[in-house]
Amino acid sequence: MSRRKKDKASDSCLLLFILGLGGIIISTELLPIVIIGFIVFYFFRWKQISNQRRKILQSNIREIDIMNGIEFERFMAATFETMGYEVNMTSVSGDFGADLILKKDNRTIVVQAKRHNQSIGISAVQQVHAAISYYKADEAWVVTNQDYSKAAYELAQKSNIRLINRNQLIEIIVKNQEA
C-alpha cells in the first residue's frame, strides 16, 4: 500500500471516529462503529511507524554515509533498541556531550553519535567524557561511520571510553539485520 493510500486510510478512520463520537452524543447505537474506527485508525498508525522503523534499521553503510547527523542519531537509537536497550535521545542542542542515553541491566551508557566524512578527533571523546558525570552514567561510547584519530584512540583508552568505528558499526548493522 502506498504512503498516500495509508494516509487516506488513516484519515478515513479518524473521520469515522470523529463522526462516531458525534453520534454517541445523539445515539449510543454507533458505539461499535466508533470503537472499530478507533482500532482501525491505531492499527494503520502502528503499521506506519513500524514500517518507518524497519526502513531505518535496513539502512546500509552507504545510506548512513549520506544521512545527516539527526538521521544518524535516530538510526543508532533504533539499532540500540533492537539490541535490548532502553533509549532516550537528548535535545539537539545543549545535550552536554551525549546524543543518546542507553539503559540496560541497571547500567546507564551515554553515546555520542558522529556521522562524518572524515575521521573523528579528540573532541568527541572529550564531549562524551563530560557527559558521564552530567548524566551519572556508568559508561560512555562514541559511534561513527568513519574511524578515529590516533589522539582520539589514546584518550579513549586512558578515559575508558568505548569507540565504535566504521567496521564495528557494519558488524552491528549486519548482526541486527540477521536477527
VOBA-1610 file (N, C-alpha, C; in pm, whole numbers, padded with zeros to 5 digits, always signed):
BEGIN
Met+00085-00117+00000Met+00000+00000+00000Met+00089+00123+00000Ser+00061+00215-00089Ser+00144+00335-00098Ser+00123+00424+00023Arg+00219+00514+00042Arg+00212+00605+00155Arg+00085+00691+00148Arg+00051+00735+00026Arg-00068+00819+00009Arg-00195+00741+00048Lys-00203+00612+00006Lys-00319+00531+00041Lys-00326+00507+00191Lys-00208+00487+00256Lys-00205+00469+00401Lys-00256+00593+00471Asp-00211+00709+00424Asp-00254+00835+00486Asp-00404+00853+00469Lys-00457+00820+00349Lys-00601+00832+00326Lys-00678+00735+00416Ala-00626+00613+00431Ala-00692+00515+00516Ala-00694+00563+00661Ser-00581+00617+00708Ser-00574+00670+00844Ser-00669+00787+00861Asp-00671+00876+00763Asp-00760+00992+00769Asp-00906+00948+00769Ser-00939+00847+00689Ser-01076+00797+00684Ser-01118+00739+00819Cys-01028+00664+00879Cys-01058+00606+01010Cys-01075+00714+01115Leu-00991+00816+01109Leu-01004+00926+01204Leu-01136+00998+01184Leu-01174+01020+01058Leu-01302+01084+01029Leu-01417+00999+01082Leu-01409+00869+01060Leu-01511+00778+01109Leu-01520+00786+01261Phe-01404+00791+01326Phe-01400+00803+01472Phe-01468+00931+01519Ile-01435+01042+01454Ile-01493+01171+01494Ile-01645+01172+01471Leu-01686+01120+01355Leu-01830+01113+01327Leu-01900+01022+01427Gly-01837+00912+01458Gly-01894+00820+01556Gly-01903+00882+01694Leu-01800+00959+01729Leu-01800+01027+01859Leu-01916+01125+01866Gly-01939+01196+01755Gly-02055+01285+01750Gly-02183+01206+01760Gly-02184+01087+01703Gly-02302+01002+01710Gly-02333+00953+01850Ile-02233+00940+01933Ile-02256+00898+02071Ile-02344+00999+02143Ile-02319+01123+02114Ile-02399+01227+02176Ile-02546+01210+02136Ile-02566+01170+02011Ile-02703+01152+01961Ile-02755+01013+01997Ser-02673+00910+01976Ser-02721+00773+01998Ser-02603+00683+02034Thr-02623+00597+02131Thr-02518+00502+02170Thr-02513+00383+02076Glu-02604+00376+01979Glu-02603+00266+01883Glu-02479+00269+01794Leu-02417+00386+01783Leu-02297+00399+01700Leu-02168+00365+01774Leu-02178+00330+01900Leu-02059+00300+01979Leu-01972+00191+01915Pro-02029+00081+01863Pro-01943-00019+01797Pro-01867+00038+01678Ile-01931+00126+01602Ile-01864+00188+01487Ile-01747+00273+01534Val-01768+00347+01641Val-01662+00432+01697Val-01545+00345+01742Ile-01573+00240+01811Ile-01467+00151+01862Ile-01391+00088+01747Ile-01461+00038+01647Ile-01395-00023+01531Ile-01310+00080+01457Gly-01365+00200+01439Gly-01289+00307+01373Gly-01162+00341+01450Phe-01174+00347+01580Phe-01060+00376+01667Phe-00952+00269+01653Ile-00994+00143+01655Ile-00899+00031+01644Ile-00831+00032+01507Val-00908+00051+01402Val-00852+00053+01267Val-00753+00169+01251Phe-00789+00286+01302Phe-00701+00403+01294Phe-00567+00373+01360Tyr-00572+00321+01480Tyr-00446+00295+01550Tyr-00369+00180+01489Phe-00436+00084+01427Phe-00366-00023+01357Phe-00284+00034+01241Phe-00347+00120+01159Phe-00275+00180+01046Phe-00162+00269+01095Arg-00184+00341+01201Arg-00079+00428+01256Arg+00038+00344+01307Trp+00010+00233+01376Trp+00114+00144+01425Trp+00193+00084+01309Lys+00122+00042+01202Lys+00189-00013+01085Lys+00281+00090+01019Gln+00233+00215+01013Gln+00313+00322+00952Gln+00443+00342+01031Ile+00433+00349+01162Ile+00551+00368+01247Ile+00642+00246+01237Ser+00585+00127+01236Ser+00662+00005+01225Ser+00740-00001+01094Asn+00675+00039+00984Asn+00742+00040+00854Asn+00855+00142+00849Gln+00835+00259+00910Gln+00940+00360+00914Gln+01060+00308+00992Arg+01036+00243+01106Arg+01144+00188+01189Arg+01218+00078+01114Arg+01143-00009+01044Arg+01206-00117+00968Arg+01294-00060+00858Lys+01247+00045+00791Lys+01326+00108+00685Lys+01456+00165+00741Ile+01448+00229+00858Ile+01567+00285+00922Ile+01665+00173+00953Leu+01615+00064+01010Leu+01704-00045+01051Leu+01765-00120+00933Gln+01705-00111+00815Gln+01759-00179+00699Gln+01861-00093+00623Ser+01894+00021+00679Ser+01994+00107+00616Ser+02128+00036+00612Asn+02202+00057+00506Asn+02336+00002+00499Asn+02435+00117+00515Ile+02561+00085+00515Ile+02664+00185+00545Ile+02665+00297+00441Arg+02634+00266+00315Arg+02630+00372+00212Arg+02518+00471+00240Glu+02403+00420+00286Glu+02292+00509+00322Glu+02327+00592+00445Ile+02397+00530+00538Ile+02439+00602+00658Ile+02534+00715+00621Asp+02622+00689+00525Asp+02718+00790+00483Asp+02653+00917+00428Ile+02529+00909+00382Ile+02463+01029+00330Ile+02355+01083+00426Met+02340+01021+00542Met+02246+01073+00642Met+02300+01203+00700Asn+02210+01284+00753Asn+02257+01398+00832Asn+02274+01350+00976Gly+02323+01436+01061Gly+02352+01397+01199Gly+02232+01346+01276Ile+02118+01413+01262Ile+01997+01373+01335Ile+01945+01239+01285Glu+01949+01219+01152Glu+01907+01089+01097Glu+01996+00978+01150Phe+02126+01004+01162Phe+02218+00904+01215Phe+02187+00874+01362Glu+02156+00977+01438Glu+02119+00956+01579Glu+01994+00869+01589Arg+01895+00896+01504Arg+01772+00815+01504Arg+01801+00671+01463Phe+01889+00656+01364Phe+01928+00522+01322Phe+01993+00447+01438Met+02084+00514+01508Met+02152+00449+01620Met+02054+00419+01733Ala+01959+00508+01758Ala+01858+00484+01861Ala+01779+00358+01829Ala+01733+00346+01704Ala+01657+00227+01662Ala+01743+00102+01670Thr+01869+00113+01633Thr+01961-00001+01639Thr+01981-00048+01782Phe+02006+00046+01873Phe+02027+00007+02013Phe+01899-00050+02076Glu+01783+00000+02033Glu+01656-00055+02083Glu+01644-00202+02044Thr+01683-00236+01921Thr+01675-00376+01879Thr+01774-00463+01954Met+01875-00399+02013Met+01974-00473+02092Met+01931-00485+02238Gly+01809-00436+02268Gly+01755-00452+02403Gly+01777-00336+02497Tyr+01829-00225+02447Tyr+01850-00108+02531Tyr+01724-00021+02535Glu+01700+00040+02648Glu+01602+00147+02657Glu+01677+00272+02612Val+01624+00343+02515Val+01697+00454+02453Val+01622+00585+02472Asn+01694+00687+02515Asn+01642+00824+02520Asn+01734+00912+02438Met+01674+00990+02348Met+01752+01085+02271Met+01754+01218+02347Thr+01870+01281+02352Thr+01880+01411+02416Thr+01837+01520+02317Ser+01826+01641+02366Ser+01789+01751+02276Ser+01901+01775+02175Val+01865+01833+02062Val+01963+01855+01955Val+02072+01951+02002Ser+02034+02056+02071Ser+02135+02149+02124Ser+02135+02141+02276Gly+02247+02169+02334Gly+02259+02163+02480Gly+02248+02022+02533Asp+02311+01928+02464Asp+02300+01787+02504Asp+02406+01745+02606Phe+02495+01836+02642Phe+02600+01810+02741Phe+02688+01692+02703Gly+02709+01673+02573Gly+02805+01574+02526Gly+02749+01437+02493Ala+02617+01419+02505Ala+02558+01289+02473Ala+02439+01308+02380Asp+02433+01225+02278Asp+02319+01227+02186Asp+02214+01126+02229Leu+02259+01014+02285Leu+02171+00907+02329Leu+02207+00865+02470Ile+02106+00825+02544Ile+02128+00768+02677Ile+02066+00629+02674Leu+02150+00528+02695Leu+02106+00389+02691Leu+02097+00335+02833Lys+01996+00251+02856Lys+01982+00184+02985Lys+01955+00037+02961Lys+02029-00044+03035Lys+02012-00190+03026Lys+02084-00252+03145Asp+02020-00348+03208Asp+02081-00421+03319Asp+02132-00326+03427Asn+02053-00226+03464Asn+02088-00128+03568Asn+02216-00051+03537Arg+02248-00037+03410Arg+02364+00041+03368Arg+02316+00151+03275Thr+02381+00266+03287Thr+02350+00379+03201Thr+02473+00409+03115Ile+02448+00424+02986Ile+02557+00449+02890Ile+02522+00574+02811Val+02614+00669+02806Val+02596+00787+02723Val+02667+00763+02590Val+02603+00806+02481Val+02656+00781+02348Val+02662+00911+02270Gln+02777+00935+02210Gln+02795+01046+02116Gln+02795+00982+01977Ala+02699+01021+01892Ala+02688+00965+01757Ala+02746+01067+01659Lys+02847+01026+01583Lys+02915+01117+01491Lys+02912+01061+01349Arg+02826+01117+01265Arg+02822+01080+01123Arg+02900+01186+01048His+03016+01147+00997His+03105+01243+00930His+03162+01184+00802Asn+03235+01270+00730Asn+03302+01227+00607Asn+03451+01206+00627Gln+03498+01231+00748Gln+03640+01213+00779Gln+03655+01158+00919Ser+03777+01127+00958Ser+03799+01067+01089Ser+03758+01162+01202Ile+03725+01102+01315Ile+03675+01176+01431Ile+03793+01206+01524Gly+03799+01330+01566Gly+03909+01374+01651Gly+03880+01359+01799Ile+03966+01417+01876Ile+03966+01405+02021Ile+03845+01472+02087Ser+03786+01572+02022Ser+03677+01648+02085Ser+03554+01561+02114Ala+03525+01463+02030Ala+03411+01374+02055Ala+03432+01294+02182Val+03556+01250+02204Val+03589+01175+02325Val+03577+01267+02447Gln+03625+01388+02435Gln+03615+01484+02545Gln+03469+01514+02579Gln+03387+01532+02477Gln+03245+01563+02499Gln+03174+01449+02572Val+03191+01327+02525Val+03121+01216+02587Val+03177+01187+02727His+03304+01217+02748His+03363+01201+02881His+03295+01296+02980Ala+03269+01417+02937Ala+03199+01515+03022Ala+03056+01470+03050Ala+02995+01402+02955Ala+02856+01358+02970Ala+02840+01251+03078Ile+02947+01178+03107Ile+02940+01072+03209Ile+02894+01130+03342Ser+02957+01235+03387Ser+02919+01291+03517Ser+02786+01364+03511Tyr+02759+01433+03400Tyr+02633+01508+03390Tyr+02512+01414+03396Tyr+02519+01303+03324Tyr+02407+01208+03319Tyr+02421+01094+03420Lys+02525+01101+03504Lys+02551+00997+03605Lys+02556+00859+03539Ala+02633+00850+03432Ala+02643+00727+03353Ala+02753+00636+03405Asp+02740+00510+03370Asp+02841+00410+03405Asp+02946+00395+03296Glu+02904+00423+03171Glu+02994+00407+03056Glu+02968+00518+02955Ala+03063+00531+02863Ala+03047+00627+02753Ala+03101+00564+02625Trp+03026+00587+02516Trp+03064+00535+02385Trp+03058+00648+02283Val+03143+00637+02181Val+03133+00724+02064Val+03117+00629+01945Val+03015+00656+01862Val+02987+00573+01745Val+03001+00660+01622Thr+03070+00608+01520Thr+03086+00683+01396Thr+03080+00591+01275Asn+03055+00653+01161Asn+03058+00581+01034Asn+03198+00589+00972Gln+03292+00647+01042Gln+03430+00661+00994Gln+03525+00593+01092Asp+03643+00649+01111Asp+03739+00598+01209Asp+03779+00715+01298Tyr+03872+00692+01386Tyr+03915+00793+01483Tyr+04061+00829+01463Ser+04096+00947+01508Ser+04236+00988+01504Ser+04314+00911+01610Lys+04445+00909+01595Lys+04531+00842+01693Lys+04511+00902+01832Ala+04499+01035+01839Ala+04478+01103+01968Ala+04345+01062+02030Ala+04242+01046+01948Ala+04111+01005+01999Ala+04119+00864+02059Tyr+04188+00773+01989Tyr+04206+00638+02042Tyr+04282+00640+02174Glu+04386+00722+02180Glu+04469+00729+02301Glu+04389+00782+02420Leu+04316+00893+02400Leu+04237+00949+02509Leu+04124+00855+02551Ala+04062+00790+02455Ala+03954+00696+02487Ala+04006+00580+02572Gln+04123+00531+02538Gln+04180+00422+02616Gln+04209+00467+02759Lys+04268+00584+02775Lys+04301+00637+02908Lys+04175+00671+02988Ser+04067+00709+02918Ser+03944+00751+02984Ser+03841+00640+02995Asn+03875+00521+02948Asn+03786+00405+02950Asn+03656+00432+02873Ile+03670+00489+02754Ile+03556+00518+02667Ile+03563+00425+02547Arg+03450+00364+02515Arg+03443+00270+02403Arg+03423+00347+02273Leu+03508+00319+02174Leu+03495+00378+02042Leu+03445+00270+01946Ile+03337+00300+01876Ile+03282+00209+01776Ile+03306+00275+01641Asn+03395+00213+01562Asn+03431+00271+01432Asn+03347+00211+01320Arg+03379+00247+01199Arg+03304+00206+01081Arg+03289+00054+01070Asn+03399-00019+01084Asn+03394-00165+01072Asn+03307-00227+01181Gln+03319-00179+01302Gln+03237-00231+01411Gln+03089-00196+01390Leu+03063-00076+01337Leu+02925-00035+01308Leu+02865-00127+01202Ile+02940-00160+01099Ile+02892-00252+00995Ile+02859-00387+01057Glu+02943-00436+01148Glu+02917-00563+01215Glu+02787-00557+01295Ile+02763-00446+01364Ile+02641-00429+01443Ile+02519-00428+01349Ile+02530-00355+01238Ile+02418-00348+01142Ile+02385-00486+01087Val+02487-00560+01044Val+02467-00693+00987Val+02405-00785+01090Lys+02455-00782+01212Lys+02403-00867+01318Lys+02256-00835+01345Asn+02220-00708+01348Asn+02080-00669+01373Asn+01991-00707+01257Gln+02041-00699+01134Gln+01959-00733+01018Gln+01938-00884+01008Glu+02031-00961+01062Glu+02017-01107+01063Glu+01920-01153+01171Ala+01908-01074+01277Ala+01822-01113+01390Ala+01675-01102+01358
//
